[in-house]
Amino acid sequence: MASQKCKGARDLLPRDTKAFRFIEELFRKSCASWGYQEVRTPTLEYLHLFTAAGTLTPHMLSKVYSFLDWDGWSGERVVLRPDGTIPVARLYVENLSQQGT
């Protein structure tokens, strides 16, 4: 079997990354001009964040990658974040809500 990327995945070659960086920089500058600041959230989040918010329905659960994060005593289901909205809301509640930011 030859090495192949995952179905639906895309390789970005140097010419592609140059174009992506240009567009990303335009977006960053536009956001900064409106007073927004960049944040980054983990790629993995607890599944309950998405199911409790209603963003992942039972039908959609079959389309996301999730696994049990087992610590030896108990485990929590973790998901490869399918969306950025819920993680940013979690970040705000955990880190910024007391600052009024």
N, C-alpha and C positions, 0 to 999 in steps of 0.2 A: 504494500500500500504506500503510495507516494504521500509525502507531507502536504497537507492542505490546511488552509485556514478554516475556521468554523463557518458553517452555513450562515450567510447574512453578514459576516464580518468583512471588513475592507482594510486592505493595506494602504497606507498613505506614503507615497514615494516623495522624494525631495521636492519635486515641482508642486505636489499637492499640499505638503506641509507649509510651503512658502505662502500659498494662497490662503490656507486656513489661518496662519498667523496674522496675515494682513487683515483679514476680516475680523478676527478676534480682537486685534488691537483697535480697530475702528469702534467695535462694540464697547470695549473697555473705556475708551476715551469718551464716548457718548454717555455711558453710565456715570463716569466720574464727573462729567459736566453737570449732571443733575444731582450730584452729591451722594451717589451710591458708592459703596465700598465692596470689594470682593471678599467673599468667604468661600471656604471649601468644606464639604462634609464628607464623612467616610463613604466608601463605595458599598460597604455592608451596613445594614441597619436591621434592627429587630423587626420581624414581620408584623408584630402587633401594632406598630406605629401606622402601618398602611391599612391593615384590616379594620382597626378601630376608627380610622378617619373615613372609611368607606371608599378609599381610592383603589383598593384591590378587592374585587368581588370574587366569589368562589370560582366563577368561570375564568377569570383572569389569573387565578393562582396557578393554573396548569401551564401558564405561559411565562412564568418568572422562575429564575433559578433561586432555590432556597435549600437550606440544609439545617440540621440540628447542630448547634454549637454545644457540644457535650463537655462539661467540666469534671466529670467523674461522679457527681452527685445528682445533678439535675441538668437540664438542657433547655435552651431557648432557641426557637426557630429564627434563623437569620436569613435575610434576603439580599440579593444583589439589587441595589436600589433601582426601581423602575422609573423613578421620577425624582425631581429635585425639590419639589414644593414642601413635602412633609419633612424631609431632613432639615431644610432651612428653618421651618417653623420650630422644630425640635431644638436646633442650634440657638435660636433666639430665646426660647423659654429657658434653656439650660445656662446660657451664658450672658445674654444681653438684656433680658427683661427688667432686671433690677437696676440697670444703668439708665434706663429710659432712652436707650439708643434705638 
